[in-house]
Amino acid sequence: MPDAYSVRELTTLAEMMVHYPLVQQLIPALTVEAYASMLPEMLRHGYRQVGVFLNAHCIGLSGFWVNTKLYCGRYIEMDNVVVDAAHRSAGVGKMLTEWIIEKGRVEGCQVAMFDVYVHNKDAHRFYFRAGYTILGFHMQRPLASP
């Protein structure tokens, strides 16, 4: 990677909001209002973000959480990993995941995990090459009344 690339943790709501257009590439239906209303609650529960920057422009982003579950112990979880469409296949995803792995080690985590959409075959290939395996299914059920 050229020297112009850098990876850094985003620590404030303002820093995270600036990069909403990148998040929207992953979740097109997410409005800026919804993003702005969810982030403060997420931050209260330990949510953080890391970005890959090319010069001063954020071209890759991942949220992450550190927590503990009975089945795996302390873990770091990547959340909503996105690389700008113009910069895919340039090593940006690898930079993000390697940063997350190291952050997990520093924070005493035993595993790194994430959810990936079933239809996202490109992401499946990427994570299999990076040494991840499928452990189970992430299932959900809407709670709103029909």
NORDA-V361641 format. One record per residue. N is the residue number from 1. RES is the residue in one small letter. NEAR is the number of other C-alpha atoms within 8 Angstrom. Layout:
<<N RES NEAR> <N RES NEAR>>
//
This chain:
<<1 m 4> <2 p 4> <3 d 5> <4 a 7> <5 y 10> <6 s 9> <7 v 11> <8 r 8> <9 e 8> <10 l 10> <11 t 8> <12 t 6> <13 l 8> <14 a 6> <15 e 9> <16 m 11> <17 m 9> <18 v 7> <19 h 9> <20 y 10> <21 p 7> <22 l 13> <23 v 11> <24 q 11> <25 q 10> <26 l 9> <27 i 7> <28 p 7> <29 a 5> <30 l 8> <31 t 8> <32 v 7> <33 e 6> <34 a 8> <35 y 11> <36 a 9> <37 s 8> <38 m 8> <39 l 9> <40 p 9> <41 e 8> <42 m 9> <43 l 9> <44 r 7> <45 h 6> <46 g 8> <47 y 10> <48 r 11> <49 q 12> <50 v 13> <51 g 14> <52 v 15> <53 f 14> <54 l 10> <55 n 7> <56 a 5> <57 h 6> <58 c 10> <59 i 13> <60 g 15> <61 l 16> <62 s 13> <63 g 12> <64 f 13> <65 w 11> <66 v 12> <67 n 7> <68 t 8> <69 k 8> <70 l 5> <71 y 4> <72 c 9> <73 g 10> <74 r 12> <75 y 15> <76 i 15> <77 e 10> <78 m 14> <79 d 10> <80 n 9> <81 v 10> <82 v 12> <83 v 12> <84 d 10> <85 a 6> <86 a 4> <87 h 9> <88 r 10> <89 s 6> <90 a 6> <91 g 8> <92 v 13> <93 g 12> <94 k 7> <95 m 10> <96 l 15> <97 t 8> <98 e 8> <99 w 9> <100 i 12> <101 i 10> <102 e 8> <103 k 8> <104 g 15> <105 r 9> <106 v 7> <107 e 7> <108 g 7> <109 c 13> <110 q 10> <111 v 10> <112 a 12> <113 m 8> <114 f 7> <115 d 7> <116 v 7> <117 y 5> <118 v 5> <119 h 4> <120 n 8> <121 k 7> <122 d 6> <123 a 8> <124 h 9> <125 r 8> <126 f 8> <127 y 10> <128 f 9> <129 r 7> <130 a 6> <131 g 6> <132 y 7> <133 t 6> <134 i 4> <135 l 4> <136 g 4> <137 f 4> <138 h 5> <139 m 4> <140 q 4> <141 r 4> <142 p 4> <143 l 4> <144 a 4> <145 s 3> <146 p 2>>
//
